[in-house]
Amino acid sequence: MDLPFAESYKIKMVEPIYRSSREQREEWIKTAKYNLFNLKSEQVYIDLLTDSGTGAMSDRQWAAIMTGDESYAGSSSYYNLKNSINKIFGFDYFLPTHQGRAAENVLFSVLVKDGDVIPGNSHFDTTKGHIEFRNARAVDCTIDEAFDTESMHPFKGNIDMEKLEKVYSTVDTKKIPMVIVTLTCNTSGGQPVSMKNMREIYELSKKYGIKVVFDSARFAENAWFIQQREEGYREKTIKQIVAEMYSYSDAMTMSSKKDGIVNIGGFMAMRNEDLYNQASVFNIMFEGFNTYGGMAGRDMNALAVGLHEVTDGHYLGNRIEQVKYLGDKLINWKIPVQKPIGGHAVFIDATKFLKHVPKEEYIAQTLAIELYLEAGVRGVEVGTLLADRDPKTKENRYPRLEMLRLAIPRRTYTNNHMNVVAVALKNIFERRNEITKGLKILDEAPIMRHFSVKLERV
Ligand SMILES: *Cc1c(COP(=O)(O)O)cnc(C)c1O
């Protein structure tokens, strides 16, 4: 018999969490206007709102924190991080920033001009925001299979090469500063991009003289899927796979709060010195001097260690097995989820789950509230609330998928917590036909309304 999987760490420090009663949660969620972002963290038992910045650091990362060098210029922490980035990704130049979106802001200040077109695989919302803010346009070239939750395509994050070539051949290439490949593709459910796809994107882009930029928040999880699913990579190490991936790119932006396994931070890295010099100017303006750029020395040190841990070959198997553990339980109970299960989250297809709630009453948000009331578990709506209204008609935009996302923080919860989440969903699933009413909006902001929206029960 194969030995079952178990965490590749033992626990040295704990943070208590408490179960509340249903009556307490009824009260709290009403006060929070049925918006899970308004809850206090202590009102949540198991927090699956996001995997961003919420993971647990290792003893080695904490040790590195203590030896952080806070010098304004030329700190050893900066050089530690520079070495890690160079060894893992192969880039000679890098700039630290306070988060991933700050790296986008700096890099796009150099690359993106009014009227530009930037193709990619379902750009992340901050990425799209920084593109549209500059009056440029993001074109989604993700393969169609990504939007079919039942399709078992192994690389649902892939770019459709025909769609990409169509953009390259119909738009003036001077207006296409780059293609952005998001690893893994968050929007389609933490789905990976294959090595073959990266290679083809790079070759086609070189033919047209267009830069390839990897949005790298979950680069290591992507590498793990390549190792498991793509022919010829089973025997390769994660570090070898990552090195090959980045040989098909010119630059990267990174949210270190994901696969950096730190609480805050980001960076961009590139091969070209000229691009580095131009970006430096904006980094100094927006973030800080080049050798700290929005990060404390101690945080750069923790990140330098985190990047090695995330690619060391021990960590990823447990990480992704845990997400799959939760996903498989739900699949066994016929609960509709995005398949195959992605790297960092389980996405529940709310439209198939709550068939009697009309789409005008925010199905995924209704399910998120039910889950909170059932067990104090906080997920997040990825659906109509998130999609905002059409800027012209002011009508709700109904996205192709209406999902409840359960993001699993790194090294934070055990499988017992996953069992609680699964059983809570099963209980709701068993009484799903009694849930016929959703929510209506009392008050909302014109953009990014999901953060502050106020709701009440219909
Ligand atoms: C989180 C994320 C970002 C933005 O990074 P922040 O650190 O949150 O600013 C960009 N792209 C992807 C794919 C992300 O997941």
The ligand as an SDF file (V2000), in Angstrom:
LIG
                    3D

 15 15  0  0  0  0  0  0  0  0999 V2000
   -2.2490   38.6760   -6.3740 C   0  0  0  0  0  0  0  0  0  0  0  0
   -1.9640   38.7780   -7.8000 C   0  0  0  0  0  0  0  0  0  0  0  0
   -1.5010   39.9770   -8.3720 C   0  0  0  0  0  0  0  0  0  0  0  0
   -1.3660   41.2610   -7.5720 C   0  0  0  0  0  0  0  0  0  0  0  0
   -0.4830   41.1260   -6.5310 O   0  0  0  0  0  0  0  0  0  0  0  0
   -0.6670   41.8840   -5.1110 P   0  0  0  0  0  0  0  0  0  0  0  0
    0.5320   41.4240   -4.3440 O   0  0  0  0  0  0  0  0  0  0  0  0
   -1.9570   41.4500   -4.5250 O   0  0  0  0  0  0  0  0  0  0  0  0
   -0.6220   43.3340   -5.3960 O   0  0  0  0  0  0  0  0  0  0  0  0
   -1.2310   39.9780   -9.7290 C   0  0  0  0  0  0  0  0  0  0  0  0
   -1.4130   38.8820  -10.4780 N   0  0  0  0  0  0  0  0  0  0  0  0
   -1.8470   37.7080   -9.9730 C   0  0  0  0  0  0  0  0  0  0  0  0
   -2.0250   36.5200  -10.8500 C   0  0  0  0  0  0  0  0  0  0  0  0
   -2.1540   37.6250   -8.6140 C   0  0  0  0  0  0  0  0  0  0  0  0
   -2.6240   36.4730   -8.1230 O   0  0  0  0  0  0  0  0  0  0  0  0
  1  2  1  0
  2  3  1  0
  2 14  2  0
  3  4  1  0
  3 10  2  0
  4  5  1  0
  5  6  1  0
  6  7  2  0
  6  8  1  0
  6  9  1  0
 10 11  1  0
 11 12  2  0
 12 13  1  0
 12 14  1  0
 14 15  1  0
M  END
$$$$
